[in-house]
Amino acid sequence: MNMRVYIVISLFSVLLSSCGGGSKKETVTEKTKRTPETEALLVSLKQMPGYGIMFGQHDAPVYGIGWQGDENRSDVKSVCGDYPAVMSFDLGHIELGKENNLDNVSFDRIRREIIAQYNRGGVITISWHVDNPATGGNSWDVSDSTTVASLLFDGMNHVKLLRWLDCVANFMNSLQTEEGVKVPVIFRPWHEHTGSWFWWGEQLCTTADYKALWRLTYDYLCEKGVDNLLYAYSPGVEPGSVDEYLARYPGDDIVDLVGFDCYVYNENDYLRQMTTMLKIVTEVATQHNKAMAVTETGYETIPDSVWWTQTLLPLLTDYPVSYVLVWRNAYNRDNHYYAPYPGHMSEADFVTFYENPRTLFLTDVQSINIYTENK
């Protein structure tokens, strides 16, 4: 296995804000200065392809096949003896004031796992499957094509969105170690917008309104003192060119990482879509000086015993990908898993994938000094 590394953590203190009502401001007058650790993370993400490709999984340490809520566990760790270098979590239902998110994981547990992953030297990314504020439905409720417009300034749900963003800000600001270090996070709002299965999707709002929603989100979180976020722009596989990929791009000043989500539904289509998107996003990342990642991918149930080494890794090798993240291993839904577990048909191949010098797991990234500026 490639070299193991240790992450040096510096200290930075912040005050905790609370979740409450928001003021109606169009923009912040000055961009919030990010913490040194957050700035260092961005530099590390850009440099990471020189070391290899970090492997990540959604909800890796909170449940898996046949278990839920155990401490110090993940299916990935059970297979290869190591945690993913990147862990993803979701804030869906935090806007409703609930104790648990949409996958029934408590926000207290998510907070603890985020801090633990940072203390271990890993990377954290957060998505937000936010409920539909106009209809009361979930993220997939696309029955009202005016939802996004209603959230913008003078819209009937604008104040509601600000209250919901207060809850997000409160959570992000609460991500602090015992020493007061604020944990950097890659935040991925309004993702997969080039499809139309979410209420913020392409056919549900205009280009101008989508960009305005992004900027409102960014500006308001900055106003609330959230200074530990990098922002990821994450379409699906619908774009066929750089111009199409950038059609709803909210701006270089508020985007730090560019990526895409791509799943296997047909193996030939997957190879074609991944190749197309990797070429497009590489060009965008190069032209706009952004970090690059495959922000979601995977093959549900992984029915190919050599998928890791014969499909996924060869696809990524020639591109400057900082990380690739597969989706969750659901404990409460049959045949909904994207990483192997002990006894799975792809277990041996995943170990070979883990041992490849180009793949980076937690112990591999522990000496890259991800959170220090002078590398």
N, C-alpha and C positions, 0 to 999 in steps of 0.2 A: 504494500500500500504506500501511496505517496506520503510526503512528510506531514507530520502532525504539528499543529501550530497553537499558539496561545495568544488570546486577545487582551491587549492592555486596555484597561478601562480608566478613563479620567472622570473627574467629578464635576457636576454642574447642578446647582440648586434652583428650584422653582417653587412657586406657591400653587396650591391646589385651588382651582376655581370650582364653582358649583353649577348645577344644572338648573336653569331658570329661564325667565322670559328674556327676549332679546330686543335690542333697539333696531330701528329701521334705517340702516346706513347703506349707501350704494357702494362705496369703496372705502378701503382703509387708506389713510393719507401716507403711510410709510410701511413698506414691507417689513414684517416681523423678522428680526434677525434670528436665524436658527442656531441651535446649540452647537458647540464644537463637535460633539459626537455625531450629530446628524449630518453636518457638513462632511465629516470624515467618512461616514458611511457612503455618501454619494461618490466621493473619490474612490473608495474601495470597490464599489459596484462597477465603476468604469474601468478599473484596473483588473478586476477579477478574471476576465478571460485570459489574461496572461498566466494565471495559476491553474485555471480549469473552470468547470461549470458546477456551481453549487446545486445540490439536489434539495428539493423541498416538498412538503406535503401539508395539506389543509387539515387542521384539527388533530395533528399527529399524536400529541401526548394526552388527549382527554378521553378518547375511546378508540375502539378497534373491533376486529372480528371476534365476537364472543366475550367482550369486556367493555366496561364503562366506568370512568371515574378513578381508575387505579392511579397511584402515584408512580412517577419515575418509569413510565412504560410507554411504548409505542410499538405498533406492528413492525415498523422499519427496524427499530432497535432489536426487537426479538429475532428478526431474520439475520441481520448483519452485525449486531453488537454495537451499533452507533446510531445516534439521533440524526435526523435530517439537519442540514446546515441552515435551512430556511423553514420556518413554520408560519402557517397562515391561519388566521382566525376571522370570524365574521361578527359584525355589530348589529345584525338584524334584530329588531325588537328593543334595542336600547332606547330608541326614540319613543317607545310606548311606556317607558318607565318600568319595564319588567325586570325581574331578577335574572331570568335565563334568556339566552338568545333563541333564534328560530330553530336551532338544532338541540335545544334543551340543555345547553351548557351554561352554567352560571357565569355572569360577568366577573364575579369575584375570582372564580377559577381561571377564567381567561386572563385576567390581570396578573394573577400569580404565575401562570405559565409564560406569559410574555416577559415578565421580569426574570424568571428562571432561565429562559432561553438567552436573554441578553447576558445574564451573569455567566452562563456557560460559554458565551462567545459567539452565539448564533445570531441570525438575522430574522426579523419579524415583518410580516406584511398583513394588512387588514383590509378586508372588503366590507361592503355594507349593503346587504339585501334589505333595503328599507321598504316598509309598507307604503302602499299608495295613499297619500295624504288626502286625496280628493274623494276616494271611494270607500276607504277603510279596508280594502282588500290587500293582498300581499304584493310582493314585487312583480309577480307575474300577472297581476290584474291589469289588462290593457283595454279595459272597457271604456275608458274615458281618454280621449286624445287631447284634452285640454289641461291635463294634470300639470305638466311642466310649466306651461304658461301661467297657471294659477299660483305658482310658487315665486314668481319673479316680482319685482318691485311693483306695488299697488295691486298685485294679484290677491284673490280672496284667501289663498292658503299661504301667503308669504310669511305672516307672523308665526303660523304653525311650523313652517320649515325652520325659522330661526330658533324656536323653542327646541325642535328636534336636534338642530346643530349644537345648541347649548349642551345637550346630553352627550353628543359626540365629543365636544371640546372638553367637557368635564372628565370623560373617560381618558382621553389622550393625555390630559394634564396630570392625571392620577398615576400614570405609569412611571413610577419612581422607585429606585432601589432604596434600601435602608440608609445608604449614605447620601441620598438626595439626588442621585444621578437620574436624569430624565431619559427614558428609554427611546431611542430613535425607532421610527416605524415607517415602512413604505405603505402609504394609504392609497387605496385603489377604488375611488368612488365612481359611480355611474358607468360601470364596466359593461362590455359586450353591447354597446349602444348601436353598433352597425347592424344588429339584428333587431327584431321587434317583439321579443318575448318579455321584456321588461317595460314598465310604463314610461321610462325615459328613452326608449328605443327609437330607431330612425324614423319609422312611420308614425310615431306618436308625438313628435315635436319637430319644430323647424330647426335648421342648423343654428340660426341666431339664438334661439331659446336654449338649445342644448349648451352652447358655449357660455351663455349668460348664467345658466345653472352652475356650471363648473366654476366660473369666476366668483359668483356669489358664495359658493361653498368655501373656496380658498380664502377670499377676503374676510369672510366672517370668522373662520377659524383663526386666522391671523389676528383679527381684532380681539379674540378671546384669549390671546396669549399662547396659542398652540404653536410651539416653536421646535417641535421634535418630529415633524413629518417631512418625508419626501413623497411627492405625488406621482402616481403612475397612471398613464393613459393606456387603456387596455381594450381595444375593439375585439370583435370576433374575426372570423376568417372571410367575411364578405368582401373587403376591399381587394381589388384586383390590380391596383397600381399605387404608387406613392401619393398621387393626387387624391385618390379615393380614400386612402388611409388618413390623410391629413384634412379631409373635408370638414370634420367637426373638431379638429384639434384646437384646444382652447388657448394655446399660446406658450411660447418658449419660457416666458417668465413665471409660469405656474406649473409646468410639467418638468419632472426630473428624470423619469424613466419611461421608456416606450416599450410596449409589449403586445401580446395578443393571446387569446384563448382559443385552443383548438383541440377537439376530442376525436377519437376514432369511432366513426359510425360505419365506415367502409374503408378497408385498409388501403386500397388504391387512392381513394379520395384523400385520405389522411396524408399520404406521402406527397401528393400534389399540393394540398393546402399548406402543409408545413413548409415545403420548399418555397412556395410562392411568398408566404408571409415572412419567412426568415430573410429572404432577399429584400423584400420591401422594408422591413423594420431595420435591417442592417443599414440600408441607405438612409433612412430617416435618422437613425441614431448617429450616423457619421456626419450628416449634413447639419444636424441641430445640436450636436455635442451632448447627447443624452446617453444614459445607461440603457441597457437592453436586456429583456428577459422574456421567456415563455411563461406568462403569468398564470396560465392554467392549461393543463393537458392531461391525457390519460386514456387508458383503454379499459372500460368497465369490465370487471372480473378478470382481466388480463388472460384471455384464453390462449394466447401464444406463449409457449414456454420459453422462448428466446427473444421476446419482444424488447427487453431492455438493452441487450447488446447488439441485436441484429436490426432493430428498427429505430428506437429512440436515439441512442447514442450516435449512430452514423449520421442521422439527420442534423444533429447539433454541431458536429465536430468542426465544420468549416466556418462557423459564424461566431461573432463576439458576444455570446450569450453569458450573462452574469449568473443567472439561475434558471432552472426549469422546475416547475411545481406541479405535482399531480394532486388530484382532488382526494377526498376523504375516504376512509374505510368506515362505512356506517355500521353502527352496532344494532340499529333498530330497523333496518331495511334490507331485505334479501337481495343479494347479488348487486350491491351498490358499493363497490370498493375498487381502488385504483393503485394500491400498493400491495405487495405480497405479504402474507402472514405465514407463520410456521406451518409447513405442510402443503403450501400452495404449489401448483405446477411450475411457476416461474421463480421459485425461491432460489434455486441454485444459480440461475442466470442472473438474478438480482445481486447475489453475492459477487459474481464475476463483474457485474456493472459497478458495484461498490469498490472493488479492488482495482478498477481501471485508473491509471494516473490522471485521466482527464476529469473524473468525477470527484466532487468535493462534498464530504459529509462533515458533521460537526467537528470531529477531531482533526480534520484536515485544515479547517479554517482558523484554528486556535492560535496560530502564530503569524497570521497575515496582518495583525494589528488593525482590524477593521474600524475600530472606533477611535483611532488616534490620527491626527492630521498629518504628522510628519512621518511618512512611511518611506 
